[in-house]
Amino acid sequence: MIWGGLHPIRSRFLLDICTILSFSYCSFLVSSFCRHHLDDDETTTTTNTINNSNVSRILSWLGVAFLGMTLSLKGQLTHRWPLTFPMMIVTLIYILHLGFFFVCDNTKTWWWVSLGMNITSGLFLFASLLLIVAFPAVNISHPITTNGKEKYDVGVVDFFLPVQKEGSDEEECFVSARLLYPTTKGRNKTTMIPHLNPSMSNILCDATMKYTMKLPGWVLHTWCLAQLPLLRNAEPIDLERDDNDDKNNNSDESKQQSLPLVIYSHGLFGNYVTYTYQPLCLAAAGYVVLMLDHGDGSAPVVQKRDGSFLFHDEHCAKLSRDGKHLEHIRARRSQTKQRISELLSATQSLLNLNETNIPQLQLLGVSFVNKLDVENGVTFMGHSFGGATALSAAAQRPDLVRAVVAHEPACDWMTDDGRKALFPDKKFVDSEISYSGGTGGYEEDDTKSDDDAEEKKEQYERRMSSSSLLNRSKLHDVDMLFLYSDQWAAKGWGSTKQIEDLHKRGELGPKEEGVSASDYGVIADATHIEFSDCSMLTPTWIGRASGNCGKRSPHDTAQEIASRTILFLENVKEVQGKRKQE
């Protein structure tokens, strides 16, 4: 296909074509008006009548053209820059064309100037046509589940989640968050909402381009036209009520009475908006997914509760550019610690929603009281930096975790404790592959006294006894899924060799024979960026030229990632059910 598997918004593309045709017809009218005036030998009255008629036609069609362009813009000049930028130049040429006609006395000169203007306007009209094809306004795929169909409609709430961070001087902090959750299919009318938050869409695009490609932000403004099939502030599904409906139809589709929980951590230069598709598929399959905007400076921009913005921290990137590789890695590990604090605090806040609602959700008419599965723990999930965050948080609090889904984790950015928990020496005793701690090894804190170590141990034991959900004490007690692109697997990034070796030898995750759900996989013909939404929003020809998109459709890649993730989580349910029976 011409768009490489992307999903253009057809109505918007047709509107763009109609706008270009309207401008093209205006060009024809302008030229006809000027030629008719020069060739006209009739009386002044007739000429004025004809000219007035032609002027009215020109103005009418310009009005139609600008109306089409206004509808295409959706109120923002740069949202359809492939159309608006050339058309602004074409409009200027029309004005110059008419103006020069009225001031030029030399017919021959006018003809040559008119020919040049007609050719120029024609080139810009053709350029606009090429640009709207090359940079279409697109949507991401609709969610799928393992059977190829969405099980539920999906509701969404954007809010500021109150959390209690360890070590914070503030009594209560707030984290920018999005909740995706299942609603009853067919009970609400499906709507399309903007993919990017309209209040900060331009700011997000500008910041993303500034800190990544160093290009003008309006290049990404076509993302602002993308939409998602979500129901804003919809009522969460009541599984008990729906089970009663299913029994009337002799269906045992849903046996659980509460919704399983997932917390998603975004990657570097991302936020919860640009990582919507994977959580969307989970929500359509029956999971409640909490997505965070981390405040560690890894996101392009994060909106705070007071309306101000926290922009990307370039300190780590500067260390990398200056060739200070070890300092850069350690700075990232320091960021991971803040991310862990936010993720664990958000986990507790999410669990609390099952007992007590918060004012923000009450105002929206949304409640998760007695609807969440708090007994079986929470799945920590993330991509790249988010994968490192999920693994490190699970290593710190395995008692809270049901499973870990690590999409191409940046394992070298995990905390020391996290890397030690994931790659303990005893796991590689019988292996030809070893792990020495990653870049720079483990940082040894010689200033830590025995009393400090003993106090930390006592605090951990008290925490385990008071707030543990599950009987787990180490990371490999948790079922884990590692998914990599063949881009990273081929280069050995993200500790792929160690993870693959652990999986082959049966050392990944719980070792109960015959009931392990832990898995490792490589997505063929995929790239690192395709775990996010960006490849589905960016023209495929740019993605492939920059190495950020494989040869197949990015939608197919995203759907395979989602299917394998959902299959793993369903296997976790089954395996953990067997463990409870034994």
C-alpha positions in Angstrom: 0.0 0.0 0.0 1.0 3.6 -0.6 1.1 4.3 3.2 3.0 1.2 4.2 0.3 -0.2 6.4 -0.6 3.0 8.2 -4.3 3.9 8.8 -5.0 7.3 7.3 -8.1 9.2 8.4 -10.1 8.9 5.1 -12.5 11.7 5.8 -9.6 14.1 6.4 -7.7 12.9 3.4 -10.7 13.5 1.2 -11.2 16.9 2.7 -7.6 17.8 1.9 -8.1 16.7 -1.7 -11.3 18.7 -2.1 -9.5 21.8 -0.6 -6.6 21.4 -3.2 -9.2 21.1 -6.0 -11.0 24.2 -4.8 -7.7 26.2 -4.8 -6.9 24.8 -8.2 -10.2 26.0 -9.6 -9.6 29.4 -8.0 -6.3 29.6 -9.9 -8.2 28.8 -13.2 -10.7 31.6 -12.4 -8.0 34.1 -11.7 -6.3 33.4 -15.0 -9.6 33.4 -16.9 -10.6 36.7 -15.3 -7.4 38.4 -16.3 -7.3 37.0 -19.9 -11.0 37.9 -20.4 -10.4 41.5 -19.3 -7.5 41.9 -21.7 -9.3 40.4 -24.7 -12.6 42.1 -24.1 -13.5 44.7 -26.8 -17.1 45.3 -25.6 -18.6 48.3 -23.8 -17.4 49.3 -20.4 -20.8 48.4 -18.9 -20.7 44.9 -20.1 -17.1 44.5 -19.1 -17.8 45.7 -15.6 -20.8 43.4 -15.3 -18.7 40.4 -16.4 -15.8 41.4 -14.2 -18.0 41.8 -11.2 -19.5 38.4 -11.9 -16.0 36.8 -12.2 -14.8 38.5 -9.1 -17.8 37.1 -7.2 -17.0 33.6 -8.5 -13.3 33.9 -7.5 -14.3 35.1 -4.0 -16.9 32.4 -3.6 -14.5 29.6 -4.6 -11.7 31.1 -2.4 -14.3 31.0 0.5 -15.0 27.4 -0.3 -11.3 26.6 -0.4 -10.6 28.4 2.9 -13.6 26.7 4.5 -12.2 23.3 3.6 -8.8 24.3 4.9 -10.3 25.6 8.1 -12.1 22.3 8.7 -8.9 20.4 7.9 -7.0 22.5 10.4 -9.3 21.9 13.4 -8.4 25.3 14.7 -4.6 25.0 14.5 -2.6 26.3 11.5 0.1 23.7 11.8 -2.0 20.6 12.4 -2.2 20.1 8.6 0.9 21.9 7.6 1.3 19.7 4.4 -1.8 21.5 3.2 -1.8 24.9 4.9 1.8 26.0 4.2 1.6 25.5 0.4 -1.9 27.0 0.3 -0.8 30.1 2.1 1.8 30.6 -0.6 -0.8 29.9 -3.4 -3.1 32.5 -1.9 -0.4 35.0 -1.9 0.3 34.3 -5.5 -3.4 34.8 -6.3 -3.3 38.3 -4.7 -0.1 39.2 -6.5 -1.5 37.9 -9.7 -4.6 40.1 -9.5 -2.6 43.1 -8.1 -0.1 43.0 -10.9 -2.9 42.8 -13.5 -4.4 46.1 -12.3 -1.1 48.0 -12.2 0.6 46.6 -15.3 0.1 48.5 -18.6 2.2 46.3 -20.8 0.2 43.4 -22.0 3.3 41.4 -23.1 4.9 41.8 -19.7 1.8 40.8 -18.0 1.5 37.6 -20.0 5.0 36.5 -19.0 4.5 37.4 -15.4 1.1 35.6 -15.4 2.6 32.5 -16.9 5.3 32.4 -14.2 2.7 32.8 -11.5 0.4 30.1 -12.9 3.4 27.7 -13.1 4.5 28.6 -9.5 1.0 28.2 -8.1 0.6 24.9 -10.0 3.9 23.6 -8.5 2.8 24.5 -5.0 -0.6 22.8 -5.5 1.2 19.7 -6.7 3.6 19.9 -3.8 0.7 20.1 -1.4 -0.8 17.0 -3.0 2.5 15.1 -2.5 2.8 16.3 1.1 -0.7 15.2 2.2 0.1 11.8 0.7 3.6 11.7 2.3 2.4 13.0 5.7 -1.2 11.8 6.2 -3.2 12.3 9.3 -3.5 8.8 10.8 -5.0 6.8 13.6 -3.5 3.8 15.5 -5.1 0.3 15.3 -8.2 -0.6 17.2 -7.4 -2.9 20.2 -7.3 -6.7 19.7 -7.1 -9.6 22.1 -5.9 -13.1 21.6 -9.0 -14.1 19.6 -8.5 -11.1 17.3 -11.5 -9.2 18.7 -11.8 -6.7 21.5 -13.7 -8.2 24.5 -14.8 -4.9 26.0 -15.1 -1.3 25.1 -12.4 0.8 26.9 -13.0 3.7 29.2 -10.4 6.4 30.0 -9.7 8.8 32.9 -6.9 11.4 32.9 -6.3 12.7 36.3 -3.6 13.4 39.0 -3.2 10.4 41.2 -2.5 11.3 44.9 0.5 9.2 46.1 2.6 9.0 49.2 6.3 8.9 48.3 8.8 7.5 50.7 11.3 10.1 51.8 9.2 13.0 50.5 8.7 16.1 52.7 5.3 16.6 51.3 2.4 14.9 53.0 0.8 14.1 49.6 2.2 14.3 46.1 0.4 14.0 42.7 1.4 12.1 39.7 0.0 12.7 36.2 -1.8 9.5 35.3 -4.2 7.8 32.9 -6.4 4.9 33.7 -7.6 2.6 30.9 -10.3 0.1 31.9 -13.0 -2.2 30.5 -16.5 -1.0 30.2 -19.4 -3.2 29.0 -19.3 -3.7 25.3 -22.4 -2.2 23.6 -23.7 -0.6 26.8 -22.1 2.7 25.8 -21.8 4.4 22.5 -18.2 4.2 21.3 -16.6 7.6 20.7 -13.4 8.9 19.3 -11.3 11.2 21.4 -8.0 13.0 20.6 -5.0 10.7 20.9 -3.0 13.7 22.4 -4.3 15.8 25.2 -5.6 19.0 23.4 -4.4 21.2 26.3 -0.8 20.3 25.7 -0.6 18.5 22.3 1.4 21.2 20.6 3.7 21.5 23.6 4.3 17.8 23.6 5.2 17.7 19.9 7.4 20.7 20.2 9.3 19.3 23.2 9.6 15.8 21.5 11.2 17.3 18.4 13.4 19.7 20.4 15.0 17.0 22.6 15.2 14.2 19.9 15.6 15.4 16.3 16.3 19.1 16.9 13.6 20.0 14.3 10.6 22.4 14.5 7.8 20.9 16.6 5.2 21.5 13.9 6.6 18.6 12.0 4.8 16.3 14.4 1.6 18.4 14.7 -0.2 16.0 12.4 -0.3 13.7 15.4 -2.7 16.1 17.0 -5.4 14.9 14.5 -5.2 11.2 15.6 -8.0 9.8 17.6 -8.6 6.8 19.9 -11.8 4.6 20.3 -12.2 5.4 24.0 -15.1 6.3 26.3 -14.1 9.2 28.5 -15.1 8.9 32.1 -17.3 5.8 31.4 -18.5 3.5 34.1 -16.1 0.7 34.8 -17.5 -2.8 34.1 -19.2 -4.6 36.9 -18.1 -8.2 36.4 -20.6 -9.6 38.8 -23.5 -8.0 37.0 -22.2 -9.0 33.6 -21.7 -12.6 34.9 -25.4 -12.8 35.7 -26.1 -11.6 32.2 -23.8 -14.3 30.8 -25.4 -17.0 32.8 -28.7 -16.3 31.1 -26.9 -17.0 27.8 -25.2 -20.2 29.2 -21.9 -18.5 28.9 -18.9 -19.0 31.2 -16.8 -16.2 29.6 -15.9 -14.5 32.8 -15.4 -16.4 36.0 -13.5 -13.8 37.9 -15.3 -11.2 40.0 -12.7 -8.5 40.0 -10.4 -6.8 37.4 -6.7 -7.6 37.2 -4.3 -4.7 37.6 -1.4 -3.5 35.4 0.9 -0.5 36.0 2.7 0.7 32.9 6.0 2.7 32.9 6.9 4.6 29.7 10.3 4.7 28.1 12.8 7.5 27.5 11.4 10.5 25.5 7.9 9.0 26.0 4.9 9.6 28.2 1.6 7.8 28.8 0.1 9.3 25.6 2.7 7.9 23.2 2.4 4.5 24.9 -1.3 4.0 24.6 -1.8 1.1 22.2 -0.4 -1.7 24.3 -2.3 -0.7 27.5 -5.4 -0.1 25.3 -5.3 -3.8 24.1 -4.9 -4.9 27.7 -7.9 -2.9 28.8 -10.0 -4.3 25.9 -9.1 -7.7 27.2 -10.3 -7.0 30.7 -7.4 -5.4 32.6 -7.3 -2.1 34.5 -4.1 -0.3 33.4 -2.6 2.6 35.2 -0.2 4.6 33.1 2.2 7.2 34.7 4.0 10.2 33.5 7.3 10.0 35.3 8.7 13.2 36.9 12.3 12.2 36.6 13.0 14.3 33.5 12.9 11.4 31.1 9.6 12.5 29.4 9.7 15.3 26.8 7.2 17.3 29.0 4.9 16.5 31.9 2.0 18.7 33.0 1.9 19.3 36.8 -1.3 19.6 38.8 -0.8 23.4 39.1 -0.9 23.7 35.3 2.9 24.3 34.9 5.1 22.0 32.9 8.2 19.9 33.7 10.4 19.6 30.7 13.0 17.0 29.8 16.2 17.0 31.8 19.1 17.1 29.3 21.8 16.4 31.9 22.0 12.7 31.1 22.0 13.3 27.4 24.8 15.8 27.7 26.9 13.3 29.6 26.4 10.8 26.7 27.3 13.4 24.1 30.4 14.4 26.0 31.6 10.7 25.9 31.1 10.2 29.6 29.5 6.8 29.2 29.9 5.5 32.8 28.6 8.8 34.3 25.7 8.7 31.9 24.7 5.1 32.8 24.9 5.9 36.6 22.8 9.0 36.1 20.2 6.9 34.4 20.3 4.4 37.3 19.7 7.3 39.6 16.6 8.3 37.6 15.4 4.7 37.9 15.3 5.1 41.6 12.9 8.0 41.4 10.8 6.1 38.8 10.6 3.1 41.2 9.4 5.4 44.0 6.7 6.8 41.8 5.7 3.4 40.5 5.5 1.8 44.0 3.6 4.8 45.4 1.2 4.7 42.5 0.7 0.9 43.1 -0.4 1.5 46.6 -2.7 4.3 45.5 -4.2 2.1 42.9 -4.8 -0.7 45.4 -6.5 1.8 47.7 -9.0 2.7 45.0 -10.6 -0.7 45.7 -11.4 0.4 49.2 -12.0 4.2 48.9 -12.7 6.5 46.0 -10.8 9.8 45.5 -12.5 13.2 45.0 -11.2 13.6 41.4 -12.9 10.3 40.3 -16.0 11.0 42.4 -16.5 14.3 40.5 -16.3 12.3 37.2 -18.7 9.7 38.4 -16.1 6.9 38.1 -15.5 4.4 40.9 -13.4 1.2 41.2 -14.5 0.4 44.7 -14.8 -3.4 45.1 -14.0 -4.0 41.5 -10.2 -4.5 41.5 -8.3 -7.7 42.0 -6.1 -6.7 44.9 -5.5 -10.2 46.2 -3.4 -11.5 43.3 -1.0 -8.6 43.0 -0.2 -6.1 40.3 1.5 -6.7 36.9 4.4 -4.3 36.4 4.9 -3.5 32.7 7.1 -1.1 30.7 9.2 -0.5 27.6 12.9 0.3 27.5 13.5 2.6 30.4 10.1 1.6 31.6 11.0 -2.1 31.4 14.1 -1.4 33.6 11.8 0.5 36.0 9.3 -2.4 36.1 12.0 -5.0 36.8 13.8 -2.9 39.4 10.5 -2.1 41.2 9.6 -5.8 41.2 13.0 -6.7 42.6 12.4 -4.2 45.4 8.8 -5.3 46.1 8.2 -8.8 44.7 5.5 -9.3 47.3 3.3 -6.8 45.4 3.8 -8.3 42.0 1.7 -10.8 40.0 3.9 -10.7 36.9 6.4 -8.5 35.1 6.1 -7.6 31.4 9.4 -6.2 30.1 9.3 -4.9 26.5 12.9 -4.6 25.5 14.1 -3.4 28.9 17.2 -1.3 29.2 18.7 -3.6 31.8 21.9 -1.6 32.2 19.8 1.2 33.6 18.3 -0.9 36.4 19.4 -0.3 40.0 22.2 -2.3 41.5 19.8 -4.3 43.6 17.6 -4.8 40.5 20.4 -6.2 38.4 21.7 -8.4 41.2 18.1 -9.8 41.6 17.7 -10.4 37.9 21.2 -11.8 37.2 22.3 -13.5 40.5 25.6 -15.4 40.2 24.0 -18.7 41.1 21.8 -18.5 38.0 25.0 -18.7 35.8 26.9 -21.4 37.5 26.2 -24.0 34.8 26.2 -21.5 31.9 28.9 -20.4 29.4 27.5 -16.9 29.7 28.1 -14.7 32.7 27.0 -11.3 34.0 29.4 -9.0 35.7 27.1 -6.2 36.7 26.8 -4.3 33.5 28.5 -1.0 32.7 30.9 -0.2 35.5 29.8 -3.2 37.6 28.0 -2.7 40.9 28.6 0.5 42.9 29.8 -0.6 46.4 28.9 1.8 49.2 31.8 1.5 51.6 30.3 4.1 53.9 27.3 2.0 54.8 27.7 0.6 58.3 26.6 -2.7 59.6 23.9 -0.9 61.7 22.5 0.7 58.5 22.4 -2.7 56.8 20.6 -4.2 59.8 18.1 -1.4 60.0 17.4 -1.7 56.3 16.8 -5.4 56.7 14.4 -4.8 59.7 12.5 -2.2 57.7 12.1 -4.6 54.8 10.9 -7.4 57.0 8.3 -5.1 58.7 7.1 -4.0 55.3 6.9 -7.5 54.0 4.8 -8.6 57.0 2.5 -5.6 57.0 1.8 -4.9 53.4 2.6 -8.1 51.4 0.0 -9.4 49.1 1.9 -12.5 47.9 4.4 -14.9 49.5 7.3 -13.8 47.4 10.8 -12.7 48.5 12.8 -12.4 45.3 12.4 -11.4 41.7 12.6 -14.9 40.2 9.6 -15.9 42.3 7.7 -13.7 39.8 6.6 -14.8 36.3 8.3 -12.6 33.8 7.9 -11.9 30.0 10.8 -10.5 28.0 10.0 -9.4 24.5 12.7 -7.9 22.2 12.8 -6.6 18.7 15.2 -8.5 16.4 17.0 -5.1 16.1 18.0 -5.3 19.7 18.4 -9.0 19.8 20.9 -8.9 16.9 23.0 -6.3 18.7 22.8 -8.0 22.1 21.3 -4.9 23.7 19.1 -5.1 26.8 21.1 -8.1 28.1 19.3 -10.3 25.5 22.0 -13.0 25.6 21.7 -13.4 29.4 17.9 -13.4 29.4 17.8 -15.9 26.5 20.3 -18.1 28.3 18.2 -18.1 31.5 15.1 -19.0 29.6 16.7 -21.9 27.7 18.0 -23.4 30.9 14.8 -23.0 32.8 16.3 -20.4 35.2 13.9 -17.6 34.3 11.2 -17.0 36.9 9.7 -19.6 39.2 11.2 -23.1 38.8 8.2 -25.2 39.7 8.4 -27.9 37.1 5.7 -27.8 34.4 3.9 -24.7 35.8 6.1 -21.8 34.8 4.7 -19.0 32.7 7.9 -17.0 32.3 8.9 -16.5 28.7 11.3 -14.9 26.3 10.6 -13.9 22.7 11.9 -11.9 19.8 9.5 -10.0 17.4 10.7 -10.6 13.9 11.4 -7.6 11.6 10.7 -5.1 14.4 12.5 -2.1 15.8 12.8 -0.6 19.3 10.5 2.3 18.6 7.7 0.0 17.5 6.8 -0.9 21.1 5.4 2.6 21.4 2.7 4.4 19.3 5.2 6.5 17.4 5.7 4.1 14.4 1.9 4.0 13.9 1.7 7.8 13.8 4.8 8.6 11.8 5.0 8.1 8.0 6.4 4.6 7.3 8.9 5.9 4.7 10.5 8.1 7.4 10.5 5.2 9.9 12.2 2.9 7.5 14.7 5.5 6.3 15.7 6.2 9.9 15.7 2.6 11.0 12.7 3.0 13.4 10.4 0.8 11.5 10.7 -2.7 10.0 9.6 -3.9 6.6 6.2 -4.9 7.6 3.3 -2.7 8.8 3.9 -1.2 12.2 0.3 -2.0 13.0 1.0 -5.7 12.5 4.1 -5.5 14.7 2.1 -3.7 17.5 -0.7 -6.3 17.3 1.8 -9.2 17.6 3.4 -7.6 20.6 -0.1 -7.1 22.2 -1.2 -10.6 21.4 1.9 -12.2 22.9 1.6 -10.0 26.0 -2.0 -10.9 26.6 -1.3 -14.6 26.0 1.4 -14.4 28.6 -0.9 -12.8 31.2 -3.6 -15.3 30.5 -1.0 -18.1 31.0 0.0 -16.5 34.3 -3.6 -16.7 35.5 -3.7 -20.4 34.6 -0.3 -21.2 36.1 -1.0 -19.4 39.3 -4.3 -21.2 39.6 -2.5 -24.5 39.3 0.0 -23.4 42.0 -2.8 -22.6 44.4 -4.3 -26.0 43.9 -1.0 -27.9 44.7 
